[in-house]
């Protein structure tokens, strides 16, 4: 029997982390004693631990893979990209190690990071060259990072094995390992974050290492915010006495992994954790009032979250990084921000334009109408594959029109230079975030240089004279009929290598809008329901992006817990559009089985006329329909780990 130590062993490898201070090389370090005898190498070790922060921003081939798994996207790489295997349910625990289907098996990497956090916590006090307050701060950072890595395991696999305060004993045998319960996982993570919060600074400026190069280091707010996120998960249906796990999944010690009874009091605990972050009083929603136009300011406020690094809303984040292994040699110059831009820009519009990352028709439909504040589409009729996107259930009070055309339409955001054009009615009158994120077929890509370079400069998907992103059955092209521009700042050049290498952006892993919406959700769900606070904090997020109050848009929401729940869930889908948040939300709410299954609905991207391109079809995109079963709420533990930990309890359905 191989020992667990093999799985969790230290790997002193060259580590390239967030940026600047976190770029470290530990390959020349020999022993633990030597590392922690000096301040310089102690700090290097801590910086190396930061390198385990996940590539959440990489939605194509790394930790952000669940964006492609969820119902919010329609990526173009149908031929070979691994995410489609997950969309169609074509995976198992025993898939071969070198298969792309195991690419998202982060089990070993996260446990390796956990072990290094524990080693740091156990040894940092040997660093006598640093002051006691500095060592205490660094230990709190490592404690947070350890809890964060457990959280990453928890959301992907469900409850996992908790090693505890110490690094795993080298004599620990794999046969002695099994998973701890949900309650034990949550208790350990929360206790670690509470301990870390005691010694973390409120602001980086409170430390002696507060220069810009240290931005991204952990603060008290980050610890409290992660605690709130974990407690929200613990209170949610998937983790809180759901019927699916009743009477099954016991560990080797005879304990059920999941709670067998629902405890609504956990929502009260989650609400208090969210309010603790709010009450710090040091974060605010990003806002812009420069234009004086509520619509433009709503869009600019939302864009500021992504375009202004280390803004007032970001609680925990990191400089976006690139995962060069995904790209061939010609593409390795793309920075982290450049990767997200290059894979989304319409084909032929830039040096690395693929139209690869596209929103689903469902995400496009989900946005609200600006004038009423009501969401345009509230669901779909069903067909044999699930949701039939060609038959949306339209809110007639929203003002949305699914059919018809409007002549002489002017694009409302980031294209003042663009001439009027004929627009499909479904693209008109939507809320500011719609235009900040989406470029519909027939619109102009928000870069005047493109307009000047291409005839007409239109972004249309049919194969006509004005098209600059034509349909191609066998190559990358826009396959939904809508381009994604959330990460693209208007008029940014993307023609040269230097255009990409100069890009830099911060990924806001936890921001205040999440805390507000989580607090609203918890207030709506807790036994002593606080509808007023739920509506108040939902409105804060809606108002920031230019929408009216929810009780104005939906007068019927008063006294209607179910409707308010639906509206909060919709707001989270839109606020964090094309981020991993949607998938983990849909799973914890246990709605993914209802929401995900569908045929490959797109606009008629192979049409030969502009008007024809707005028909909804399910045969332009090659591939199998999306599938989601009960087993898919969690990822299977790979057979390669089970072969070493023979008593480890596998997830349901695998």
N, C-alpha and C positions, 0 to 999 in steps of 0.2 A: 504494500500500500504506500503510495506516495504521500509524503507529509504535506499538510496545508501550507507549511512554510514555503514550499516551492511556488505555490500560487501567489503568495503575498510577499515574495522576496523583494528586497530593495534592488532597484535598477539605477545605478549611478550612470545615467546617460546624459548626453548633451541635451539640454532642455531650452527650447525657445518658447517663452511665455508671452504675456500680454504685450509688453513693449518696454523698452528702455530698462528700467530697474529690474524687470523680470526676465531679462535675457541673461541666462547664466549657463555656466559649463561646470559640471561636477565630475567630469570624467577623470580628472587628475587627483581626486580625493581618495585617500587610502582607507582610513578607519574612522569610526564614529568618534573616538576619542580625539583624533586630530581635528576633525571638523569642528567640534564644539569647544575646542580650546581657544579658538580665536573668533573675534567679532566678525571679521570679513567672511569666513567660511560658514559661520552660523547664519548670517544673513543670506548667503548664497543658497543654503539649504532651504530656508523659508521661501525664497524666491522660486526655487525649483518646485516646491509644493504648489505654488500658484499655477504652475504649468499644467496642473491637472484640471483647471477650470475647463468645462466642456465647450466645444465649438457649437454652441447653440445657434449661432448666426449662420452656420453652414447647413442650409436646408437641403442640399443636394446629396451629400455623401458623408455626413458625420452626425453629431449629436442632434442636429435639427431635423433629422430624417422623418420625424413624425408629422411634419408639415405635409409631406407628400403622402403619408399614410392617411391623413385626415380628409375631411370633406371640403376643405377650403381651397384646394389647389388642383391644377391639371397640368402636370409637367409634360414637356414635349418628348422626353427621351423614352418613348414606349418600348423601343426595341430591346434594350439591354439593362436599363437602370434598375438596380436592386429594389428600389422603393416599390415598384409595381408588383413585385412578388408578395409584398406585405399587403398591398391593397386588395389583391385577389385571394389572399389566404393560402398562398402556395409556399408554406414554410413549416418547419418542424424543429424539434430539439436535436434531432439526429442528423441534420444536414451536414454535409462534409465541411471540414474546417476551412478549406480553401475556396469554398463557394461564396459568391457575393452575398448570399442570403445570411451568412453569419457576420456580415460586416458590422452590424450594429450590436454585437455582443460586447458590451462594455464592462461586464462583470469583473474580469481580471484586472483591468486598468483601474477601475474605481477602488478595488480592494488594495491594489498596490499603493495608490495615493493615500488611502486610509492608514496603511502601515507606516508610511513615511511621516504622516501627521503625528502618529503616536510616538514614533522615535524622536521627533523634534520636541514634543511636549515633555518626554521623559529626560531629555538631555540638555535642553536649552539653558538650564541653570548652571551648567558647567562653564558657560561663557562668562567669565569674570571680567572681560574687557568692556562689557556693556553694563549699564546701570540696572538696578533691580526693576525700576518702572519700565525700562525698555524691554527687558526680558519678559516681564509680565504681559506687556502689550503683544509681543510676538507670540507668546504662548496662547493668548486669547485668539489671535489670528488663526493659528494652527487648529485650535479647538473648533472655531467656526468652520474652517475648511473641511475638517473631518466630518462634522455634522452635515455639511453640504454634500459631500460625497455619499454619505449614507442616504440622504434625501434623493439623490439621483438614482441610486439603486432602488429605493422604495417606490418611486413613481413608475419605474420601468418594470420591476419584477414583483412588486408587492413587498410584504415583510421579508427581511433577509436575516442572515446570521450576524449578530452583534458581537464583535470581538471584545468590546469594553474599553476601559481606560488605557490598558497596556497594549503594546504591540503583540501580535500573535506569538505564542511560545513556539520555538523551533521544534519542540517535541510533540506539538499538537498533531494528532492524526486525523486524516480526512474522515475516517469512519465515525469520529466523535463529534462531527459537525452537523447541525441541522438549523433550520430557520427559527428565529424567535417570532413571537406573536406581533400582531399589529400594535397592541398596547405597549409591548416592550420596546419595539422600534421607536414609536412616538415618544415614549418616556425618555429614552436615551438621547434622542436628537434634541428634544426640548431642554433637557437638563444641561447638555453641552452648550446650547445657545444661551441659556440663562447665565451659566458660568462665564461664558465669553463676554456677554454684554456688560458684566460687572467691571471688566478690565479694558474694554475697548473705548476709544475716544468718541465723543459725540461728533466731532468734526476732525478732519485730518489736521486742520490748523491748530488743534489742541496739542499736537505732538511736535517734537523737534524735527520730524521728517515729513514736513508738510509741503514740500515743493511739488511742482506739477509732475515731476517724474514719478512721484509716488501715488498719483491718482489711481484709484482702483483698489487700494488697500482697504481692509475691512474696518467698518465703523460700528458703533453701537446700533445705529439705525438698521444696518444690514442684518445684524444678528436678530433683532426683534422682528424684522420683516420676514426673514426666512422662517422664524418660529411661527408667525401668523400663517404663512403659506402651508406649513406642515399641519397645523391644527385645523385649517380649512379642509385639507384632505381627510384628516381623521374624522371630521364631522360629516363628511359627504357620504352619499349612499353606498358607494363601492366599498368603503372601508368601515362602514358603521352598521353592521347587522343586516347586510343584504341577504336575500333568500338564496342567491346563487351559491353561497359558501356555507350554508347551514348544514351541519352534520358531516362535513367533509374537511379535508386538508388538516389533519393532525400532524404535529411534528413527532420526532422519535421519543419525546418525553410525555406524549399523550395530551398535549395542549392544542386546541384549535388555533390555527394561524389567524383566523379572522374572528371578530366579535360575533357571538351568536345572537345577540339582542341589540336592537337599535337604542342609542342613547342620545336623545335630542339635546341634552344638556351640553354636549360637546360643541354645539353651535354657540352657546353662551361663552364658553371658554375661547372659542375662535374669535368671537366679536371683541372680547376684552383684549386679545392679543393684537388685533388690527387697530383698535383705538389707542393702544399704547404707542404704536408707531405714529399715528396721527398727532397724538398729544406731545410728541417731541417738539413739534412746532418749527422744525427747521427745513421742511420740504414744502414744495408748492407745485401745482400743476403749471406746466409751461404755458405761457400766454403771449400773444402778440396783439397789439392795438395800433400798430403803425398806420395801417391803411384807413382806418375809420369805417371800413365796410365790414359789417358783422360776418358776412360770408367769407370774405378773403381772410379776415383775422382768424376765423375759426379754422380754416385750412392751414394758415401759417402757424397757429398755435400747436396744431397736431404735428406739423412738419418739424417744428423746433425740437421735439422730443428726439428725433433721429439725426438732425443736421447740426445741432449745437452740442458739442461734447461736454460732458459733466455739467449738464444743466441742473436747474433747481428741482427737477422732478426725479432725477436718477438717485436711487437709494443704494443700489449695488449694480455694478457693471464692469465692463472691461473693453479695452481697445479691440476692435474686430481684428481677427487674424485670418490668414488663409491656410488652407490645408493643401499644400502643393502636391501631395501624392495623387490628388484627383486629376490634376492637369498634366498634359504632356509638357515636354521641355519648353515649348513655345509659349506656354501659358503661365509659367511659374512666376512671372513678374507681377501677377495680379495681387494687389493688396487685399486685405480682408473686406474692406468696403467695395473694392473693385470687383471682387468675385460676385457679390450679390447684385451689383449693377450689370456687369457684363453678361450674366446668364439670363437677365430679364429683358434687356433692351431688344427691341424688334430687330430681326435679322436684317443685315446690311446697313444698320444705323451707326455702327461703331466697329472698332477693331475686333472685339470679341462679342459680337451681338448674336445671340442664339434664339431669343424669345423662348428660352427653355422653361423658365419659371413663370407660370401663368396662373391667374386666379380661376377657380371653378365658376361655372354659371351660378352655382348656389351662393358663393360669396358675393358675386356681382349683384344678385337679386336681394341679398340680405340688407343692404344699406337703406337708410331712411330717406324719405322725401323731405326736402328742406323746408318747404312752406308749412307742412302740417306736423313734422316731427315723427310721423308714424312710419313704421317699417313697411316697405313696399310689398314684400312677399313673406308670408308666414308659414309656408310649408308647400307640399306637393302632393298631387294625386299619386297613387301607387301603380306600378306595373309589375311584371314578373321578376324584375331585377331589383325592385325597391322603389326609390324616389324617381318619379318621372319629371325631369326638369323641363319638359316641353308642356307640362300642365301645372303651372304654378298656382298656388292658392293666394290670390291677390287681395290685399286689404283695400276694399273699395273706397274707404274713407281717407286713404293715404294720398290720393291724387296721382297715383302711378298709372301710366299707360303702357301696356305691354306691346301694343301694335301701333303702326302708323309712323309718319315722318313729319318733320318740321323743317321748312326751308329757311335759309338765311340765319342759321344758328351760329352764335359766337361762343367759342370755347370759354368757360368761365374762370379758368385758373391757369396761370403760368404760360399763357399764349396770347398776350395782347396784340402781338404782331400778326396773328393768323387771320386770314380772311374768313368771311362767313361761309357756311357749308350746309349741306343737307344732313340732318342728324336723325337717328332713330329715336322715337319718343321715349323708349325705355331708358335712354341715357340722359334725359333732360330733367332738370329740377331735383337732382339728387343732393344729398347732404355734402358738406365740404370734404369730408374724409374720402368720399367716393372719388372725387377728382384728384385728391392728393395721392391716391393709391393706384388708380385704374385709368388706362387710356383705351377707350372703346374703339372698335372698328369704325373707321371713318374720321376719327379725331386726328389732330396733329400731335406728334410726339413733342413734348415741351422743350424744344431746343431750336432756336431760330437758325442756327447754322445748318441743321438738317434740312430745314425748310428751304434755305437758299441753295443747298447742294443738290437736292433731289427735286425732280419735277413734281410740284404740288406738295411734296413733303408729307403726304398723308400717311397715316398708319391704317392701312386697310388690308384685309386678309384674303380677299378674292384675287384671282389671277388677272387683273385688269391693268390698264395703262397707268393708273395712278398708284398702283401698289408698290410699296417699298419693303414689304414683308410677306412675300408670296407663299402660298401653300406648297408644301413639298411632302409627298407621301412618305418618303424614305429618309428624309434628313430633318435636322432641327428647324423648327419654325413655330410660330404661335399656333397652338392647337386648341385654344378655347375660343378665340375671337376677341380676346381682351388682353392687353399688355399690362404688366405690373411695373409700377414706377415708384413705389413707396420709398425705396432706397436711393432714388435718383433725384438729385437736386437740379432744378430747371437750369438749362443752358450750360451744364457741365460738359466740357469736351471729353470725348472718349475715343479719340482716333489714334493716339500715340501711346507707346509704352509708358511714357512719363505721366500721361493723364491718369493711369491707374496707380502707379507707384506713389503718386502724390496724394491719393485719397486716404483719408483716415476718418474713422467714425467710431463712436463708442456704442457698444451693444448694451442697452438698458435692461439687464436681466430682471431686476425688480425695480419698479417705479411706483410713484404715489398713486397713479390711476388704478393700478392693481389693488392697492390697499383700500382705496375708496370703494371699489366695486366688491371686494371681498367683505368689507364691513357692511355694505348694503345687503349683500347676500346673507350674511350671518344674522343680521338684525331681522331679516324677513323670515328666517327659518327657526330661530331660537324659540323655546317654549313661551317666554314672555315677549312675544312678537312686538318689535318696535318699528312699525310701518313708517312713521314720520322720519326716523333716522335713515331707514332704507331708501326712501324716496329722496331725501336731502342729498345723500352721498352719490346716488345714481345721477341726480341732476348736476352735480358738480362736474362729472365727466362729460355728460351730454352738453352742458352749457359751454364748456371749454372749446368744444369743436363746433360750436355754432347752432346746436339744436335747442329747442325750447324745453321747458320743464315737462317731465313725463306725465304729470297729472293734467297738463294742458293738452298734450297730444292724445292721452288716453284717460279721459275723465272717469272711465269705468274701472280704473286701477285701484281706486280707494276701496279697501276692504276685500280685495281680491288677491289673496296670497299667490295663487297659481299664476295669474297673469303677471304679477310683479316678478315672480321667479323667471318666467319666460323672457321678460324684457331685460332683466339683469343678465341672463345668459346670452341674449342677443348682443347686448352692449359689449360684453367681454369678447365675443367672437369678432366684432368689428374693431374694437380698440386695439386688440392684439393680432390683427389680421396677418396671416402668413408667418406667424411665429409659433413655436412649439406649444404655447399656452393652450390653443384650441383643442389639441388632441388630449392632453391630460385633463382638461376640463370636461370634455365629452365623455371620457372614461370615468372620472370620479362621480359625475352625475348619472352615469349608466344610461346615457342616451345614444351612444355611438352605434349600438346595434340597430337603432331606428333611423339615425341620421346618415350613416355612411353608405349603405348599400345603394347602388345605382348603376345604370348603364353608363357608357362613356359619352355623356351628353356634351355637345359643344355647339357653337354657331356653325353654320354651313360654310366652313372655311375653304372648301373646294369649289365654291360657287364661282361663276364667271361674271356675275354682276354684283354691284354693291348692294342693291336691294335684296338680292337672293342670299347674301351672306348672313342676314339676320334671321333666317329660319333655323330652328333648333333641330339638330339631328344627332343620332347616336351611332353613325357608321363612318364618320370621317376619321375618328380616332381608332387606331388599330389596338386591339387588346381585349382582355376579358373584363367583365363588369367588376366593380368594387364589391367586396364581401366583408362582412364583420359578424363574427359569431361570439358566443359567450366566452370562449377561450381567449379571445383577442384582447380582453381588457388588460391583460398582462403579457409580457414577453416570456417565452419559455426559457428556462435555464438550460444552457447548452449541454449536450451530452458529454462534451469534453470535460466539463466541470463535474458533472454527475459521476463520471468514471473515477474521479479522484475522491469525491465526497459521496460515498455510496448510499448514505442514509439521508441525503438531502431531499426534502419534499419538493417534488416538481409541481409547477403550476397546473391549475385545472385545465383539462382538455389536451394535455400534451403527454 
